[in-house]
């Protein structure tokens, strides 16, 4: 069995509110007996992409489980690389393949510098195609990015989702060992499908974006921070548990 803890959209800004909400979620992960095979943090880790915000993030993300990070639209690639990955502060696309004993995580950069919406650039899609082709199917593969490639019926998010998704669907269709797509950005716990695969969206840590029918603020700062646990069993059946920490 493989267990993935999935958190997203911490929006750390050195302020007390964002810090305390992040501490609540990450502290919960730090204290559970586990085991957890990986903690995926699917973007918008920093609110302004500053070195100081990434220094704070690095401290908070010091967990007893492997931590995987990818950028969101509020992140800046150069400081992200330097602050969280000990890399050179380069500004090109930040794509990664991370292998754990039970799964492979293909982390795609869906950001467009200076914009809130997302896209997988042609270079990233070509890289993704090659990365998936290199896997022989022995291990399940999760494809991860920040922006969801479908409408979630929350207008505030849908206008800045991932676009150009047809090519992504073509790439995924060639690789049957992909078991699910994991993303963030929407600040809502959601589950749907894309290209015949589960598309699982992590709730926001910093805030929640409710459905319009709920009659709440467009961005709600009062609802509790939350996280997801994705559990993949030996039959490759995937179950997701969402956990709100009120």
N, C-alpha and C positions, 0 to 999 in steps of 0.2 A: 504494500500500500504506500502511495506517495501522498504527502500532505503539503499543500502550498498555502501559506498565509499571504493574503493579498491586501495591500493597503495602497492608498492613492491620494493625491491632492492634499498634501500637508500645508502647502503655502506658507512655509516658515518665513516670517518677516522680522524676527527678533522681538516681536511683541508678546505680551503675556498671554493673550487669548489663544493664538495659534500654537504657542509653545505648550500650554497646558493641555490642549486637545491632543496634540501629538504625543505628549508624555503619557496620556491616559491610554492611547491605543498601543504605543510601543512598549509601555510598561506592562500592559496586559500580556503581550507576547513574551516579554522578558521573564515573566513569572510563571507561565504555564509549564507543566512538566514535560510536554511534548511527547514524542519527537516531532519536529517540523523539518521537512526536507529543504525548504527554501522559503524565504520571505521576499515576495515580489513587491517593489514600490514603483507603481506605474505612472510616474511623472508628476510635474508641478510640485516638486519637493521644496524648492525655494519660491518665494513670491516675486522677488526682483532679480534673482540670479546673481547675487553678490557673493564675494568670497566669504564674508562673515556669515551669511545665511547657510552656505554649504559647510562651514566649520561647525555651526550648530547642528545641522542635519547629521553630520558624521558622528557627533557625540551621541545624538539620540538614537541613531541606527546601529549602535554598538550592541548587537544582540547575540545570543548564544547559538543562533541558527545562521546559515548562509544567507546573505542579503544580496539581492539582484536589483539594480536600479536602471531606469531608463528616463530620458528627458521628456518634459511636457512643454507646453507653449509658454509658460512662465519661466522656465529654466533657460539658461544660456550655456551653450555647448562647451565653450572654453573653460569657464569657471567650474562647470559641472565635472568635466574630465579631471581638472586639477584637484578639485576639492573632494570628490567622492571616489575617483578611480585611480588616483595617483598618476595620471597621464599628463602629457603635454597639453597646454591650453589651446588646442586647435579647434577651429570652428566648422570643420566639415561634418557630415552626417555621422551620428554616433550609433553604429550598429554592432551588436555583440552576439556571440553564441556562448552560452554557459551550460556546461554539462554537470549534472549531479548523478549520484549512483542510480537514481530511479527515473530520471527524465532529462530531456534536452530542452532548453529554453532559448528560443531565437528572438532576440530583443531588437525591434525595429524602431528607428527614429522617424516618427510621423510629423515632426515639427517643421514649420516654415518660419525661419527667423524673422521676427518683427510682426508676425500675424498670429491670431488666435486659432484660426482653422488649421486643419492638418491635411497632409497628403503623404503617400509613400512615393518618393521620387523614383524615376526610372532606374537610377543607379541602385537605390535601395531594393527595389523589386527584383532587379537582376541578381543582386547579392542574396536576397531571400531565396530565390529559385535555386541558386547554387548551394546555399547552406542546407536547404531541405533535401536536395538531390544527394548530398554527401552522407545522409543518414540512411542506414540499411533497414530501419524499421524495428530493430531490436529494442530500442527505448522509445517510449511515447514522446511526442514533440508538442510543446506549447509555443504558439506564435503570439508575441506580446507587443503592444504599442500603446501610445497614450490615447489617441483619438478614436472613438468608435466609428466604424465605417457604415453605420446605418442611422436612420432617424429613431430616436427614443421617445418621441412625442412630448418632449420638453423643449419648447421653442427657443428658450434661452441658450440651450446647448446645440440643438439641431442645426442652427445657422452657422456654427463653428465646429462641426464634426469633421471627420476625415472624408475627403472627396476623392474622386478618381478611383472608386473602389472596384470597378469592373476588372481592371488588370490584376488587382489583388485576388479576386475570385478565380481568375484564370490560373494564376500561379498555384493557389491552394488546391485546385482541382487536379493538379498533377502529382500530389503528394499525399497518399492516403494515410500515412503514419502520423499526420497532425491530428491531435485529439481535441483541441479547443483553442480559442482565441481569447486572450485576456487583455483588458484595457481599463482605462480610468476616464478622466476628463469630465465626465458627466455629473460628478458629485451626487450620484444616486446608485443604490444597489439595484441592478437590473440584469435580466437574463433574456436572451433572444438567440437567434441563429443568423449565421452568415455563411454563404457558400456551402450550406449543408452541415456546418459545424456549430457547436455551442459557442456563443459569444457572451462572455461573462464580464460584467462591468463592476468594478469595485466602488463601494460608497466613498464619499468624500470624508476626509478627516476634518478639514477646516470648516466645511459647511455642507448643506444639502440643497439640491435644486428639486423642489417638489413638482408634481404634476399640476397644471393649471387648475384642474378640478378640485384640488385640495384647499384652495382659497388661502394659501399661506404666501409669505413673501417670495418673490422670484428666486432669491437666494436666501435661504433660511439659516441663520446663525445660532438658532436655539435648539434645533433637533440634535440628538446625541451623535457624536462621532462613532464610526463603525468600521468594520473590516470584514473580509470574507475568508473562509477556509474552503479550498478546493481539495477534495479527497478523490484520488484515482485508485481503484482497486485492481486486483490481479487480472480481472476480466476487462480492464480498461473502461469500466463504467465510472463516469465522473459525477460526483455529487457535490453541490456547493451549499455551504451553511453561511448565512450572513449573521453577524453578531454586532448589535448596537450596544454601546457602553454608556448608558445613561447615568 
